[in-house]
Amino acid sequence: MRSEGDTWDITTSVGSTALFVATARALEAQKPNPLAVDPYAEVFCRAVGGSSADVLDGKERDHPLKSADFGEHFVNFQAARTKYFDDYFLRAADAGARQIVLLAAGLDSRAYRLDWPAATTIFELDRPQVLDFKHRVLAGHGDQPRAERREIAVDLRDDWPQALRDSGFDPAKPSAWIAEGLLIYLPATAQEQLFTGIDSLAGHGSHVAVEDGAPLQPDEFEAAVEEERAAGAQGDKRLFFQLVYNEQHAPATEWFGQHGWKAVGTPLADYLREVGRPVPGPDTEAGPMIARNTLVSAVRA
């Protein structure tokens, strides 16, 4: 379970979830007609090795991401989510945003794979161990970012707005923000701090995109945690429910809409249909998760 001030690297706790998502993106890239291709996802997986690499080579057929009930839908989920946020950033850049803020950047490789306009600066905020891993792997691979990239080693439960300003972020200029796969790993108080921080730093013409999800009922959540613990005792190393807070400060569409932003929320299930991917039923392992998920983008007029 999470605790106040807990830490992690890319293979432990919350960090391991970024690696799991990167593995899903790498599997998507192997498809004949992928929704989104992140070539660096495979680079990260192979740098870690073990099951993250083996599943890409078809050596681990019992990997969770290869299951029909969960894995296939989770890979589709990550592909759709990646496409949604890629398209969001391209729109924001076309509209003039030249300051890009990746909150809990994890293994996000957009600084390296998207075509950014000249004079774009990308601020990547995450724990130092995660940023160090990413820097080491991509530098060793010989890759350079396509925009100026500034790493900010900070925990988003701390005073990250000041750390961002100290790194040269200018609140007077348009910016584009992303909180992808983040809110569930923050308590409600930190979610409020995150939204408020974005709102205080985002100037006229700024953009924000958030992955939002409704929490489970308390009894459902406790049951899911216990089921996961029992599975762990049997050798299943997957962690999810033991890492999330299952709290929500406020729906992102509602919060930003009430603070002067024009916000649009797209249920993940609807977006999957839009991009031609199947929506899992409620009786599948992935179904309830996808049903609770909403992709949100907003513009400050």
N, C-alpha and C positions, 0 to 999 in steps of 0.2 A: 504494500500500500504506500501511497505518497505521504510525505511528511514535510513540514515547514523547513525550507532551506536545503532540501535534498538535491543531490548532484548526480550527473551522469556523463558518460561519453557516448560514442556512436554505437557501442555494442551493449549498453546497459540501460535499463529503465526507459525513460522517454526517448533517449537517443536511439534505442533499438527499433522504435517504431518508424523513425525516419529511414532506417536501413530496410525495413520490411516494405515500406512504400516504394523505395527506390527499386527494390526487387520486382515489385508489381509493374513499375514503369518499364523496366528492362524486359519483362515478359511481354508487355504490350508491343514493344518495338520489334519483337520477333514475329508478330502476326503479318499476314500478307497485306492487310490494309489497316494499319494502325491509325487510331485517332490522333495520337501525338507521339512524336519520337524524341526521346531524351537519350542521346548517345552516352551521356555521362553517367546515367543510372547504372549501366553495366560496368563502367569503370570503377565506380564505388563498390559494387558488389564483389568484383574480382579482387579489389584491394583488401577487403575483409576476408574473403575466401569462405571456406566451410559451406554450409547449406546455401548461403546467399549466392555462391558461384555454382554449386552443384545443380541447383534447380534450373539454372539457365542452360545447362548442358544436358538436361534430361536425366540426370543421375539420381535425382531424389523425387520419385514419383508420388511419395506419400507426403510431400511438403504441403502445408496448408493452402498455398497459392495454386496448387494443382487440383484441388477438390472442386467438384461440380456444385456442391451446396454453398460453398463460401468463396473459394479461390477465384473461380472464373468470374464471378460477379464483382469481387473486390478489384481484380485487374481492370475490368470495365469501368468501375467506379473511379479508379485512379487515372485512367486514360481520359475519361470525360472531365474530371476535375482539372487535369493538366491543360486540356484544350480550352476549357472555360477561362482559366486564369491567364493562359498565354494570349488569348484573344482580347481579354480585358486590358492587358498591358500594352498591346499594340494599339488599341483604341486610345488609351491614355497618352501614349507617346505621340500619336498623331494629333492629339488635342493640345500638345505643348508641354506636357509634364516632363521635366528633365531631372527630377529627383525621385528616385525609386527606393522605397523602403520595404525590405523583406523582414518581417517580424518573425522571430524563430525561424531563421533561414534554413536550418537543417541542411539537407542535401539538394536544395533548390539550385539548379544550374543555369537559371535564366540569364545570369550575367555573361555566361559563356556561349549560349546557344541562340538567343534571340538577337535580331538585328536592331540595335539601339541607335537612335539619332545621335549626331555629334553633340558633345557637351553634356551627355547624360552621366549622372553619378548614381551608383547603386550602393545603398547602405545595407549591409547584412548584419542583423543583430541575432546573436545566439550565445550559448555558453562557450567559453574558450576552448574546451576540449573538442567540441563539434567543429568549430571554425578551424582549429589546428589540423584536424583530420582532413577536412575538405581542401585546405590550402596545400597540405603535403601531397595529397593524392593528385590533385590537378596540376600542381607544379611538376611533380614527377612524371606526369603524363605528357608534359610539354605544352600545356594549353594556356592561353592568355584570355582574359575577359574581353568582351567587345565594347566595354564602357569602363569608365573609372570605377573601381570597386573598393569600398572602404569597409573593413571588418570592424565591428563593434562588439567586443566581448562583454556581454551584460546579461543578467537574468531578468526576464521581463516581469518578475515580481518585485524588482528593485526600481530605482529611478532611471529608467531607460530614456525618457525624454531629454533629460539633461545630458546623458551620454551621447545622444544623437546630435544635440546642438553643439556639444564639444567637438564633434567630428566634422563640423562644418555645414550641417544642415541649416538651410535658411527658410524659416517659416513664412517669409514674405513671398516666396516663389511657389508656383504650382508643384505639387508632388503627387505621387501615386503609391498607395500602400497596399500591402497584402497580409492577411492573417489566414493562412492555409493550413488546415490540420492543426490548429493551435488552441482554440477556445476550450475544447474539452479537457485540456491538460492544465487549465488555470482555474483556481477557485473563483467564485462570483465576484469577490472583491477585486481580484486582479483583472478580471474581464472589464469591470467598470473603469479601473485605472487605465487599461489599454484603450478603450473607446474614448475616454476623456483625453488621454494623451494625444491620440490621433486628431481629435477635434480641435485641440488647442494649438497644434502645430501645422495643420493643413490650411494653407491659404486659399484665396479665391482661385477657382478653376482646378482644385485638387480632386483626386479620385481615391476611392477605397474599395477593396474587395475582401469579403470575409466568407469563410466557410462556417456555417452556423448549424447547430443541431439541438433539437429539443431533448432534454434529459429524460431518463427513464423514471418511472415511479419508484419511490424508495424501496418498496418490497421487491420489485423486479430487479433493481440494481443489486441489492444484497444477494438475491438468489443467483444472479449472474456472476458475482464475485466468488461465491462459494463453489459454484460449478467450475469456475476457472481454477480455483485452488485445488479442487479434487482432481481435475485433469492434470494439473502440474505434478501432483503426487504420483500420477501414472506415467510421467515422463513427457507430457505435452508442455513445451516451454513457452508457448505463446502467452503473451501478456497484453491485456487491453483494459479490462474492467478494473484491475488492481492499480492501474496507472492514471485513470481519469478521475475527475472530481464529481462528475454527474451533477453539475450546478450550472445555472444560467442566470446571469445578471438581468438581461433583457434580450428579446429577439433583436438581432442586428438591424433588420429592415425597419423595425419600429423605433429603435433607439436613434439611428442616424436620421430617420425621417423627422423625428421630433427635435432634432438639433440643426435644422437648416440644410440638410442634404436631400437630394432627390435620389431615393433608394428603391431598388427593384430586387425582389427576391424570386429566385427560380428554384422550385423544388427539384432536388436531384433526380427523382424519378421522371419528372417531365423532361429534364435535360437529356437523360439517357435515351428517352424516346426520340427526342429531337435529333440526336446524333446517330440514331439507328442501332442502339444497343439494348438488349433485353432488360426488363425490370424484374428482379427476383420477387417471387411471391412471399407473402407473410410467413409461410411455413418453412422457408429456407433460413439458414443461419445468417445470411447477409441481408435478407429482406427488411427486417425491422430497422437496421442501421441506416439503410438507404432511404427508407420511408421518413426517417426523422431529420434527414439532412437537407439543408437549403443553401444554395449558392447566391451570395448577395453582392451586388455592385452598386456604388453610390457616387454621385458627383456633387461637389459643393459649388453652388451657383455664385 
